[in-house]
Amino acid sequence: MLKAGQAAPMFVLPDSDMEPIDIAEFIGKNNVILFFYPRDDTPGCTLEATDFSDHEDEFLRHDCVVIGISRDDCLKHAEFRDKHGISVRLLSDVEGEACQQYGVWQAKEVDGVKKYGIVRSTFVIDKQGVLRIALYGVIAKGHALDVLRVVKELNS
């Protein structure tokens, strides 16, 4: 698992419009909030994505770009975005490349069976490309506001 102070892993993934997004593009320009979530259109994931979208303007005032990542494909992301009015960019990590780099692809035991999935996690990357915050196993409800409070503290 990653820790604050480490260089953030860089990657290029397509967004819901199939446009490639290179995380390195933000270095020197913006702080980046990356939130990894298990699956589009599930209750917790919808709550988290819509909360981040609802506060996107406040994040932008603090020079933060908010990006959600799951292993759903671009078309599923587009449907999810359009159905729920999600404004933050959603990236598709079908191969699990970024999930592996960020340590969010983890084994969970469900009914005695080991299954792998995304652990809901959030990372704050500063303009120099350094991880300022690495949160694993977060709870969706109220999480966007918690991250916003942390960002405000980092910027003050």
C-alpha positions in Angstrom: 0.0 0.0 0.0 1.1 3.5 -0.8 1.9 6.1 1.9 2.0 9.9 2.0 5.3 11.3 0.8 5.8 8.8 -2.0 5.8 9.7 -5.6 2.4 9.0 -7.1 2.3 6.3 -9.7 1.6 7.7 -13.1 -0.7 6.0 -15.7 -2.8 6.7 -18.8 -6.4 5.5 -18.8 -9.5 6.3 -21.0 -12.3 8.4 -19.5 -16.1 7.8 -20.1 -15.7 9.4 -23.6 -12.8 7.1 -24.4 -10.3 10.0 -24.3 -7.0 9.0 -22.8 -6.1 10.8 -19.6 -2.5 11.0 -18.6 -2.2 11.7 -14.8 1.3 13.2 -15.5 -0.5 16.1 -17.4 -1.6 17.6 -14.1 1.9 17.9 -12.6 2.7 21.5 -12.1 -0.9 22.6 -12.8 -3.3 20.9 -10.4 -3.6 18.8 -7.3 -5.4 15.6 -8.1 -8.0 13.7 -6.0 -8.1 10.1 -7.2 -11.0 8.0 -5.7 -11.1 4.3 -6.5 -14.5 2.7 -6.2 -15.7 -0.9 -6.8 -18.5 -0.6 -9.4 -20.7 1.9 -11.3 -24.3 2.2 -10.3 -24.1 0.6 -6.9 -25.5 2.5 -3.9 -22.2 3.4 -2.2 -20.4 4.1 -5.4 -23.2 6.3 -6.7 -23.3 8.2 -3.4 -19.5 8.8 -3.5 -19.4 9.9 -7.1 -22.4 12.2 -6.8 -20.9 13.7 -3.6 -17.6 14.5 -5.3 -19.5 16.0 -8.2 -21.7 18.1 -5.9 -18.5 19.6 -4.4 -16.4 19.8 -7.6 -16.5 23.6 -7.7 -15.1 23.8 -4.2 -12.3 21.3 -5.1 -11.5 23.4 -8.2 -11.2 26.5 -6.0 -8.4 24.7 -4.2 -6.7 23.7 -7.5 -7.9 20.1 -7.3 -9.1 18.0 -10.2 -11.3 15.1 -9.0 -11.1 11.7 -10.8 -12.9 8.5 -10.1 -11.5 5.1 -11.2 -13.1 1.7 -11.4 -12.7 -1.4 -13.6 -15.9 -0.7 -15.4 -15.5 0.0 -19.1 -15.9 3.4 -20.8 -19.5 2.7 -22.0 -20.6 1.7 -18.5 -19.0 4.9 -17.1 -20.8 7.0 -19.6 -24.2 5.5 -18.7 -23.4 5.9 -15.0 -22.3 9.5 -15.5 -25.4 10.4 -17.6 -27.9 8.6 -15.3 -26.7 10.3 -12.1 -25.5 13.6 -13.4 -21.9 12.9 -12.4 -19.6 15.8 -13.4 -16.2 14.5 -12.2 -14.1 12.6 -14.7 -14.4 8.8 -14.5 -11.5 6.6 -15.8 -11.8 3.0 -16.9 -9.2 0.7 -15.6 -10.4 -2.5 -17.2 -7.0 -4.2 -17.0 -6.5 -3.2 -13.4 -3.2 -1.4 -14.1 -3.8 1.7 -11.8 -5.6 -0.5 -9.2 -2.4 -2.6 -8.9 -0.1 0.5 -8.8 -2.2 2.1 -6.0 -2.7 -1.2 -4.1 -6.5 -1.0 -4.1 -7.0 -4.4 -5.8 -7.2 -6.6 -2.7 -8.5 -10.0 -1.6 -11.7 -10.0 0.4 -13.3 -13.1 2.0 -17.0 -13.4 1.3 -18.8 -16.5 2.7 -15.4 -18.3 3.1 -14.5 -17.6 -0.5 -11.5 -15.4 -1.4 -12.5 -12.8 -4.0 -10.6 -9.9 -5.4 -12.0 -6.4 -5.7 -11.4 -2.7 -5.4 -11.1 -1.5 -1.8 -12.7 2.0 -1.8 -9.7 4.3 -1.5 -8.8 7.9 -2.1 -5.5 9.6 -2.8 -4.5 13.3 -2.8 -1.6 14.1 -5.2 0.0 17.5 -5.0 1.2 19.6 -7.9 4.6 18.1 -7.7 3.2 14.5 -8.2 3.7 13.5 -4.5 1.1 11.7 -2.5 -0.1 13.9 0.3 -2.8 11.5 1.5 -3.5 7.8 1.0 -6.7 6.5 2.5 -7.7 2.8 2.1 -11.1 1.3 3.1 -13.0 4.6 3.2 -16.8 4.8 3.7 -18.7 6.5 0.9 -21.1 8.5 3.1 -19.6 12.0 3.9 -16.3 11.0 2.3 -16.1 13.8 -0.3 -16.6 16.5 2.4 -13.9 14.8 4.6 -11.5 15.0 1.7 -12.5 18.6 1.0 -11.7 19.5 4.7 -8.3 17.8 4.3 -7.5 19.6 1.1 -8.4 23.0 2.7 -6.0 22.2 5.6 -3.2 21.2 3.2 -3.6 24.5 1.3 -3.7 26.7 4.3 
